[in-house]
Amino acid sequence: MEAPKRATKFAANDKWGKFYRDLFGQQTMNQSLSVLTGASAGATESFVVVPFELVKIRLQDKASAGKYNGMIDVVMKTVRNEGLLAMYNGLESTLWRHILWNSGYFGCIFQVRQLIPKAETKSGQTFNDIIAGTVGGTVGTILNTRTSRLFLGGSFLPLMHLNFECCADPAR
């Protein structure tokens, strides 16, 4: 599931980037467009992954043990008993999660690339991309962890204290 999800995320980010550059008459990406395209890629990714996540969760749910005989059976029974739109149960929370994560991820990547020296070789560019992706992924994961806790009944207070402690122990 991860490979198609990532392919969707990056392909959508490229397509939305072109769309927004054309829409706003920009030749190149800027910080605002990077965040906007990331958010749009997250929304696109959500519509693709939600049905697969629903199937996975229903197969893993201990309360549903024995109820389904595989992935196709989950889809068939869900559509028959709950309707086609039931395949998108959980879409709203997934939209929030993916929009926030992807906007932070792609926004950070753009910012880091602007801050580090331009690469003069292909291997230097690869190194810069790894650095930018690592920073973007780290920031996105911290925000995702905090957002997930908020959805699980936490408060906004942890979001305001993104410090080294939460970086060192995101499972807390």
C-alpha positions in Angstrom: 0.0 0.0 0.0 2.9 2.4 0.7 4.3 2.5 -2.8 1.0 3.4 -4.6 0.3 5.9 -1.8 3.6 7.6 -2.2 3.4 7.5 -6.0 0.0 9.2 -5.7 1.3 11.8 -3.3 4.3 12.8 -5.4 2.4 12.7 -8.8 -0.4 14.8 -7.3 2.1 17.3 -5.9 3.6 17.6 -9.4 0.3 18.0 -11.1 -1.1 20.5 -8.5 2.2 22.4 -8.7 1.8 22.9 -12.4 -1.9 23.8 -12.0 -1.2 26.4 -9.3 1.8 27.9 -11.1 -0.4 28.4 -14.2 -3.3 29.6 -12.2 -1.3 32.3 -10.4 1.1 33.1 -13.3 4.2 31.9 -11.5 7.2 30.6 -13.4 8.7 28.7 -10.4 7.5 27.4 -7.1 7.5 29.6 -4.0 6.9 28.9 -0.4 3.2 29.6 -0.5 2.7 27.4 -3.6 4.7 24.6 -2.1 2.4 24.5 1.0 -0.8 24.8 -1.2 0.3 22.1 -3.6 1.3 19.9 -0.7 -2.2 20.4 0.9 -3.9 19.6 -2.5 -1.7 16.5 -2.9 -2.7 15.4 0.6 -6.4 15.8 -0.3 -5.9 13.8 -3.5 -4.0 11.1 -1.7 -6.8 10.8 0.8 -9.4 10.0 -1.8 -7.2 7.3 -3.1 -6.2 5.6 0.1 -9.4 5.7 2.2 -11.1 2.7 0.7 -7.9 0.6 1.1 -7.5 1.7 4.7 -11.1 0.9 5.4 -10.6 -2.7 4.1 -7.3 -3.1 6.1 -8.9 -1.8 9.3 -11.9 -4.1 9.0 -9.7 -7.1 8.4 -7.5 -6.3 11.4 -10.4 -5.4 13.8 -10.7 -8.2 16.4 -14.4 -7.5 16.8 -14.8 -8.4 13.1 -12.8 -11.6 13.3 -14.5 -14.2 11.2 -16.9 -11.8 9.6 -14.9 -11.4 6.4 -13.1 -13.9 4.2 -10.6 -11.5 2.6 -10.3 -8.1 1.0 -12.9 -8.7 -1.8 -15.4 -10.0 0.8 -14.9 -6.8 2.9 -15.7 -4.6 -0.2 -18.7 -6.7 -1.3 -20.3 -6.9 2.2 -19.6 -3.2 2.9 -21.1 -2.0 -0.3 -24.1 -4.4 -0.1 -24.9 -3.6 3.6 -23.8 0.0 3.9 -23.8 1.4 0.4 -21.0 2.5 -2.0 -20.2 5.7 -0.1 -19.4 3.6 3.0 -16.1 2.8 1.4 -15.2 6.4 2.2 -16.0 6.2 6.0 -13.2 8.0 7.7 -12.5 10.4 4.8 -12.8 13.6 6.9 -10.2 12.6 9.4 -7.9 11.2 6.6 -8.3 14.5 4.7 -7.2 16.5 7.7 -4.3 14.3 8.5 -3.0 14.1 4.9 -3.6 17.8 4.1 -1.7 18.9 7.2 1.1 16.3 6.8 1.7 17.0 3.1 1.5 20.7 3.3 4.1 20.7 6.1 6.3 18.1 4.3 6.4 19.9 0.9 6.5 23.3 2.5 9.6 22.3 4.6 11.3 20.7 1.6 11.0 23.9 -0.4 12.3 26.0 2.5 15.2 23.7 3.3 16.2 23.7 -0.4 16.2 27.5 -0.4 18.4 27.6 2.7 21.2 25.1 1.8 23.8 25.8 -0.8 23.0 24.9 -4.4 24.5 21.7 -5.5 27.0 21.7 -8.4 26.9 17.9 -9.1 24.2 15.2 -9.4 25.4 13.6 -6.2 25.3 16.9 -4.4 21.7 17.4 -5.6 20.9 13.9 -4.3 22.4 14.8 -0.9 20.4 18.1 -0.8 17.2 16.2 -1.6 17.9 13.7 1.1 18.5 16.5 3.7 15.3 18.4 2.6 13.2 15.2 2.6 14.5 14.2 6.0 13.7 17.6 7.5 10.3 17.6 5.8 9.5 14.1 7.0 10.6 14.8 10.5 8.5 18.0 10.8 5.5 16.3 9.2 5.7 13.4 11.5 5.9 15.6 14.6 2.8 17.5 13.5 1.1 14.3 12.5 1.7 12.8 15.9 0.4 15.9 17.7 -2.6 16.1 15.4 -3.4 12.4 15.9 -3.4 13.0 19.7 -5.7 16.0 19.2 -8.2 13.9 17.3 -8.0 11.2 20.0 -9.3 13.7 22.6 -6.2 15.7 23.5 -6.0 19.5 23.6 -4.3 22.2 21.5 -1.7 22.7 24.3 0.6 19.9 23.0 0.5 21.6 19.5 1.9 24.8 21.1 4.8 23.0 22.7 6.7 21.5 19.7 10.0 21.2 21.5 13.0 18.9 21.7 11.1 16.7 24.1 8.4 15.8 21.6 11.1 15.3 18.9 13.0 12.8 21.1 9.9 10.9 22.2 7.1 11.1 19.6 5.5 7.9 21.0 4.8 9.8 24.3 
